[in-house]
Amino acid sequence: MGFVLILGGARSGKSAFANRLGLQSGRAVTFIATATADDEEMAERIGRHRAERSSSWTTVEAPLELRDAIAARPADDFLIVDCLTLWVSNLLGASRLPDDIRDSCDAAAEEMATRDGVVVTNEVGLGIVPANPLARTFRDTLGRVNAAFAMRAERSLLMVAGRSLELA
């Protein structure tokens, strides 16, 4: 048992790689989606992602309650969580405090550690220090969430230009 954490920048191939792992698993796949269609562009983006997934997969929408979504799936399903970045954004948008997000993160990561699957997230801490408090809070919170999931992952990969690099 164990999951693979896939980190990377925007459009680096994270979701495509996660989908390939789901197909290669040979098992029933549950795709746990954290995105919400709050505008037309995001709705189109979600539609493109859905079209890239196997029609035989089950999709569960979990913009806030990630641990519950993971726990509710059959134990033998291969889970794809896509993505922690939007999950953290959703939680901050719902006025959750960083410490509360960390608690939710720890619970979700512990639950995921008992499962086989993939967790997708963005690495946003490689750039400049954001200019405003909310952006800094987001960057710092996501960094802590990513580290917590990496600590519990069987493997962690960094995606760069469609290529995966194993992280030790």
N, C-alpha and C positions, 0 to 999 in steps of 0.2 A: 504494500500500500504506500501511496505517496503521490504528491503532485509536483508538477514542473511549474516554476514561476518564470514567465517570459516578460522581461523588461525591455524597453527601447523607446526611441523617439517616435513622434507622429509619422505614420506611413512607412514604418521600418520593416513591416512584414510580420508583426506580432500575431495578428488575428489569423492570417493565412497559415502561419506555422501551427498555431493552436488547432485550427480546423484539420490540418493534415494529421496531427497527432490523434485527434478524435476519430478520423477515418481509419487510421492504422490500428486503433485499439481493438477493432473487431467486436465491439460491444455496443449496447444501447448507449446513446449519448444524450445527455441533457445539457443544453446551452443555457447558462444563467446570464441574462442580459441586464446590465445596470443602467443603460442609456434611457433617456426619456426624450420624446419628440416635442420639445418645447418651441420649436420653430420649423419652418419649411425645410431649411437646409439640413437640419438634424434629422427630420423625418426621411428625407431622401437618403442620407447617410445610413440610417438604420435599415432602410429598404435594400440598399446595396449589400449590406452585411448579411441580411436575411437570405438574399438571393445566392450568396456564396456558400451557404450552409446546406448540408444534406436535408432533403425534405423529410427523411425518416427520423430526424432528431426531434426531441422535445425541446421547446423553448419555454423558459420560465422568466418572467419579468420580475426583477428584484432591485428596484432603484434604491431602497433603504435597508431592508431586512435581509441582508446577505446570509447570515448564519442560519436563519430559519429556512431559507430557500435551499441551502446546501443540505441541511438535516432532513428536509422533507423528501428528498429524492431516494429512490431505491439504492441500497448499499452496493449493488453490482453495476450501477450506471457509471460511465466515464463522464466526469463533469468538466465543462469548460466555463469558467467565469470570465466574462469580458465586459467591463474591465474595472479594476480598482480605482482608476483615475476618476471615472465618472461617478463611481460610488461615493468617493470622498467629496467630490464636488456637490453631489446631491445632499449628502449629510450636512455639509457646511451651509448649503442653501436652505436647509430645513432648520437652521439655527442650532445645530448640534455643536457643542464645544469640543475643541481638540482632545481633551481628556476623555470625554464620552466616546468620541470616535475611536480613540485608541482602545477603549474597553470593548467596543463593538468589533473592532479589528481583531483583537486577541481571541475573542469568542469564535469569529468566522474562520480565522487561521487555524485554530485548534480543531474545529469541525472539519475543515478541509484536509488537515493532516491525516485524518482517518480514511480518506477517500483517494481514489485514483482520478487523475485529471490534470487540468492545466488552468493556471490563473494568469491573466494578462494584465499588465499595468504599464504606465508610462514612466520613464525616468525623466523628471523635470528639474532635477537639482544640478545639472551640469552647466547651466547658463549663468547669467548675471543674477545678482540679488534683486528681486522684484522691487519696484518703486513704491508700492502701496501696501498697507498692512494686510488687507485681505489676501492679496497674491502671495505675500510672504507666509501667512498662516497656511494657505493651501499647499504651497511648496513644502513647508516644514512638516505638515501633517501627512501629506502623501509620502514623503521620505520615510517617516516613522512607520507608516503602514507597510510600505514596501519592505523595509527591514524586518518587520515582524513576520511577514509572509515568507521572506527569504530564509529566515531562521528556522522555519518549520517545513520548508520545501525539501523534497528529496534532491532536486536539482534546480539550479537557477541559470537562466540563459539571458544574454544581452543580445538583442537583435540590432544589427546595423546593416542598412542597405540590403535587406532580405537575407542576410547571413547570420547564423547564430554563433555566439561565442560562449563557451562554458565558463561560468563564474565559480571560483573555488571558495 
